[in-house]
Amino acid sequence: MNDNAGRLPLIDPDSAPEEVRAAFAKLPDVNLFRAMAGATTLYPPFVDCLAGLFQDLELDARTERLAVLLVGKLSDCRYVWRQNIVTAKSVGISDAQIAAIDRGDLTAFGPKHRAALAFTEDCVRNVEVSDAVYAAAARELSSRAIAELLYVVGVYMMICRFARSGRVPLDEKPGPSPYAS
């Protein structure tokens, strides 16, 4: 993967159409969102969906961010991995937990996180989660939290594909966490 040769133009928020400019205000100003904004018809509603993931969900923020890191890792998406380390740390995920995700070591987590991460991995690798993995997740998470986890995994799988296929260049430094704003 070549992180320096972007395929898509990076849209300047100041020269974007009004609805795209308004969408830019909802998330950190990073290259990924500048590239995604090239789809001016889809970017504003997508940002609303993505920003919704940073609101209070039944799925707690730590579980959600661990899942996002794992999606980035399994998708070999350096952009998503690097940016979401910042976001993960902002919700209390430790360097040791980040390193465990990087190694693929789910045993480093308690039952709830282990079940959510196994669910995430099965979903990324196989699309349909097996009955055994689903049952393990259902013992730790409500059906609403599982549905939210599916949204998180699906959205970030799409983001990884966008970043990789569009060869979105890494930002000089990762942007701030949306949780901090």
PALOGU-454665 format. One line per field, with one value per residue (C-alpha): residue number from 1; residue in three letters; chain; x, y, z. Coordinates in Angstrom, 1 decimal. Example, Ala and Ser with C-alpha at 12.3 -4.5 7.8 and 13.67 -1.06 7.14 Angstrom:
i: 1 | 2
aa: ALA | SER
ch: A | A
px: 12.3 | 13.7
py: -4.5 | -1.1
pz: 7.8 | 7.1
This chain:
i: 1 | 2 | 3 | 4 | 5 | 6 | 7 | 8 | 9 | 10 | 11 | 12 | 13 | 14 | 15 | 16 | 17 | 18 | 19 | 20 | 21 | 22 | 23 | 24 | 25 | 26 | 27 | 28 | 29 | 30 | 31 | 32 | 33 | 34 | 35 | 36 | 37 | 38 | 39 | 40 | 41 | 42 | 43 | 44 | 45 | 46 | 47 | 48 | 49 | 50 | 51 | 52 | 53 | 54 | 55 | 56 | 57 | 58 | 59 | 60 | 61 | 62 | 63 | 64 | 65 | 66 | 67 | 68 | 69 | 70 | 71 | 72 | 73 | 74 | 75 | 76 | 77 | 78 | 79 | 80 | 81 | 82 | 83 | 84 | 85 | 86 | 87 | 88 | 89 | 90 | 91 | 92 | 93 | 94 | 95 | 96 | 97 | 98 | 99 | 100 | 101 | 102 | 103 | 104 | 105 | 106 | 107 | 108 | 109 | 110 | 111 | 112 | 113 | 114 | 115 | 116 | 117 | 118 | 119 | 120 | 121 | 122 | 123 | 124 | 125 | 126 | 127 | 128 | 129 | 130 | 131 | 132 | 133 | 134 | 135 | 136 | 137 | 138 | 139 | 140 | 141 | 142 | 143 | 144 | 145 | 146 | 147 | 148 | 149 | 150 | 151 | 152 | 153 | 154 | 155 | 156 | 157 | 158 | 159 | 160 | 161 | 162 | 163 | 164 | 165 | 166 | 167 | 168 | 169 | 170 | 171 | 172 | 173 | 174 | 175 | 176 | 177 | 178 | 179 | 180 | 181
aa: MET | ASN | ASP | ASN | ALA | GLY | ARG | LEU | PRO | LEU | ILE | ASP | PRO | ASP | SER | ALA | PRO | GLU | GLU | VAL | ARG | ALA | ALA | PHE | ALA | LYS | LEU | PRO | ASP | VAL | ASN | LEU | PHE | ARG | ALA | MET | ALA | GLY | ALA | THR | THR | LEU | TYR | PRO | PRO | PHE | VAL | ASP | CYS | LEU | ALA | GLY | LEU | PHE | GLN | ASP | LEU | GLU | LEU | ASP | ALA | ARG | THR | GLU | ARG | LEU | ALA | VAL | LEU | LEU | VAL | GLY | LYS | LEU | SER | ASP | CYS | ARG | TYR | VAL | TRP | ARG | GLN | ASN | ILE | VAL | THR | ALA | LYS | SER | VAL | GLY | ILE | SER | ASP | ALA | GLN | ILE | ALA | ALA | ILE | ASP | ARG | GLY | ASP | LEU | THR | ALA | PHE | GLY | PRO | LYS | HIS | ARG | ALA | ALA | LEU | ALA | PHE | THR | GLU | ASP | CYS | VAL | ARG | ASN | VAL | GLU | VAL | SER | ASP | ALA | VAL | TYR | ALA | ALA | ALA | ALA | ARG | GLU | LEU | SER | SER | ARG | ALA | ILE | ALA | GLU | LEU | LEU | TYR | VAL | VAL | GLY | VAL | TYR | MET | MET | ILE | CYS | ARG | PHE | ALA | ARG | SER | GLY | ARG | VAL | PRO | LEU | ASP | GLU | LYS | PRO | GLY | PRO | SER | PRO | TYR | ALA | SER
ch: A | A | A | A | A | A | A | A | A | A | A | A | A | A | A | A | A | A | A | A | A | A | A | A | A | A | A | A | A | A | A | A | A | A | A | A | A | A | A | A | A | A | A | A | A | A | A | A | A | A | A | A | A | A | A | A | A | A | A | A | A | A | A | A | A | A | A | A | A | A | A | A | A | A | A | A | A | A | A | A | A | A | A | A | A | A | A | A | A | A | A | A | A | A | A | A | A | A | A | A | A | A | A | A | A | A | A | A | A | A | A | A | A | A | A | A | A | A | A | A | A | A | A | A | A | A | A | A | A | A | A | A | A | A | A | A | A | A | A | A | A | A | A | A | A | A | A | A | A | A | A | A | A | A | A | A | A | A | A | A | A | A | A | A | A | A | A | A | A | A | A | A | A | A | A | A | A | A | A | A | A
px: 0.0 | 1.4 | 0.2 | 1.8 | 0.1 | -3.6 | -6.0 | -8.7 | -8.5 | -8.6 | -11.5 | -10.9 | -13.7 | -13.6 | -14.4 | -16.9 | -20.6 | -22.5 | -24.0 | -20.5 | -18.9 | -21.5 | -20.6 | -16.9 | -17.7 | -19.0 | -15.8 | -12.0 | -10.4 | -8.4 | -7.4 | -9.9 | -12.9 | -11.4 | -11.2 | -14.7 | -16.2 | -15.5 | -18.8 | -20.7 | -24.1 | -23.2 | -20.8 | -23.3 | -25.6 | -22.6 | -21.1 | -24.4 | -24.3 | -20.6 | -21.1 | -23.9 | -21.4 | -19.8 | -23.0 | -24.2 | -24.8 | -25.7 | -22.5 | -19.9 | -17.2 | -14.3 | -15.9 | -16.7 | -13.2 | -11.6 | -13.8 | -12.8 | -9.1 | -9.6 | -11.4 | -8.5 | -6.0 | -7.8 | -8.3 | -4.6 | -5.6 | -2.8 | -4.9 | -7.8 | -5.4 | -3.3 | -6.2 | -8.2 | -5.3 | -5.9 | -9.6 | -9.2 | -6.8 | -9.4 | -11.9 | -9.4 | -8.0 | -4.4 | -1.3 | -1.2 | -4.7 | -3.8 | -0.7 | -2.9 | -5.2 | -2.1 | -0.9 | -4.3 | -4.3 | -8.0 | -7.0 | -5.8 | -9.4 | -12.2 | -15.3 | -17.3 | -14.5 | -13.3 | -16.8 | -17.2 | -13.8 | -14.4 | -17.7 | -16.0 | -13.3 | -15.8 | -17.9 | -14.9 | -13.5 | -16.7 | -19.4 | -21.9 | -21.0 | -21.3 | -23.9 | -21.3 | -19.7 | -23.1 | -24.2 | -21.1 | -21.6 | -25.3 | -24.2 | -22.2 | -24.1 | -27.8 | -29.4 | -29.3 | -25.6 | -25.0 | -27.0 | -24.9 | -21.7 | -22.8 | -23.2 | -19.7 | -18.1 | -19.9 | -19.2 | -15.5 | -15.1 | -16.4 | -14.0 | -11.1 | -12.0 | -12.3 | -9.0 | -7.1 | -8.7 | -8.6 | -5.0 | -5.8 | -2.5 | -1.8 | -2.1 | 1.1 | -0.3 | -3.6 | -6.5 | -8.1 | -10.6 | -14.3 | -15.0 | -12.8 | -14.7
py: 0.0 | 3.4 | 6.0 | 8.9 | 8.6 | 9.6 | 8.7 | 11.0 | 14.8 | 16.3 | 18.7 | 22.1 | 22.8 | 26.5 | 26.0 | 23.1 | 23.5 | 24.8 | 21.4 | 19.8 | 22.7 | 22.2 | 18.5 | 19.3 | 21.1 | 17.9 | 15.9 | 16.5 | 18.1 | 15.1 | 13.9 | 10.9 | 13.2 | 15.6 | 12.7 | 11.4 | 14.9 | 14.4 | 12.5 | 15.7 | 14.0 | 11.3 | 13.0 | 15.1 | 12.2 | 9.9 | 12.4 | 12.4 | 8.6 | 8.6 | 11.4 | 9.4 | 6.7 | 9.3 | 9.9 | 8.0 | 4.4 | 1.4 | 0.0 | 1.6 | 3.8 | 1.5 | -1.6 | 0.4 | 1.8 | -1.6 | -2.9 | 0.0 | -0.7 | -4.4 | -3.6 | -1.3 | -4.0 | -6.8 | -4.5 | -3.7 | 0.0 | 2.1 | 5.2 | 3.9 | 2.2 | 5.3 | 7.8 | 5.6 | 5.0 | 8.7 | 8.2 | 4.9 | 6.6 | 9.4 | 6.9 | 5.2 | 2.4 | 1.6 | 1.2 | -2.5 | -3.0 | -1.4 | -3.6 | -6.7 | -5.8 | -5.2 | -8.7 | -10.3 | -11.3 | -11.4 | -13.2 | -9.9 | -8.7 | -9.4 | -11.5 | -8.6 | -7.1 | -10.6 | -11.5 | -8.2 | -8.5 | -12.1 | -10.9 | -8.1 | -10.5 | -13.0 | -10.3 | -8.8 | -12.1 | -14.0 | -11.4 | -13.6 | -14.2 | -17.8 | -19.0 | -19.8 | -16.3 | -14.6 | -16.6 | -15.6 | -11.9 | -12.2 | -13.4 | -10.1 | -7.6 | -6.7 | -7.1 | -3.3 | -3.2 | -6.0 | -4.1 | -1.0 | -3.0 | -4.2 | -0.6 | 0.3 | -2.7 | -2.0 | 1.7 | 1.2 | -1.6 | 0.9 | 3.6 | 1.2 | 0.3 | 4.0 | 4.9 | 2.0 | 2.1 | 5.9 | 5.7 | 8.5 | 10.0 | 9.9 | 13.3 | 14.9 | 13.9 | 12.2 | 14.5 | 15.0 | 12.5 | 13.4 | 12.4 | 15.3 | 17.9
pz: 0.0 | -1.0 | 1.6 | -0.4 | -3.8 | -3.4 | -6.1 | -5.1 | -4.8 | -1.3 | -1.2 | 0.3 | 2.9 | 2.1 | -1.6 | -1.1 | -1.7 | 1.4 | 2.4 | 2.2 | 4.1 | 6.9 | 7.0 | 7.4 | 10.6 | 12.3 | 12.2 | 12.4 | 9.4 | 8.1 | 4.6 | 4.7 | 5.1 | 2.5 | 0.0 | 0.9 | 0.3 | -3.4 | -3.5 | -2.8 | -2.9 | -0.4 | 1.9 | 4.0 | 4.9 | 5.5 | 7.9 | 9.8 | 10.1 | 11.1 | 13.6 | 15.1 | 16.1 | 18.5 | 20.3 | 23.3 | 22.2 | 24.3 | 23.0 | 25.2 | 23.5 | 24.6 | 23.0 | 19.9 | 19.5 | 20.1 | 17.3 | 15.0 | 15.7 | 14.9 | 11.6 | 10.7 | 11.6 | 9.7 | 6.7 | 6.7 | 6.7 | 8.1 | 7.9 | 10.0 | 12.5 | 13.0 | 13.3 | 15.7 | 18.1 | 19.0 | 19.4 | 21.3 | 23.8 | 24.3 | 25.7 | 28.0 | 25.9 | 27.0 | 25.0 | 26.2 | 24.8 | 21.5 | 21.3 | 22.0 | 19.1 | 16.9 | 17.8 | 17.4 | 21.1 | 22.2 | 25.4 | 26.8 | 27.2 | 29.6 | 28.5 | 27.1 | 25.0 | 23.9 | 22.7 | 20.9 | 19.2 | 18.2 | 16.7 | 14.9 | 13.5 | 12.3 | 10.7 | 8.9 | 7.7 | 6.9 | 6.5 | 8.4 | 12.0 | 13.1 | 15.5 | 18.2 | 17.9 | 17.9 | 21.0 | 22.9 | 22.0 | 23.0 | 26.5 | 26.9 | 24.8 | 24.4 | 21.0 | 20.6 | 21.3 | 18.8 | 16.2 | 17.0 | 16.7 | 13.3 | 12.2 | 13.6 | 11.9 | 8.6 | 8.5 | 9.3 | 6.7 | 4.2 | 5.5 | 5.2 | 1.7 | 0.8 | 2.4 | 0.8 | -2.7 | -2.8 | -1.4 | 0.9 | 2.1 | 5.8 | 7.5 | 8.8 | 12.3 | 13.2 | 13.8 | 17.2 | 18.6 | 17.8 | 21.4 | 22.6 | 20.5
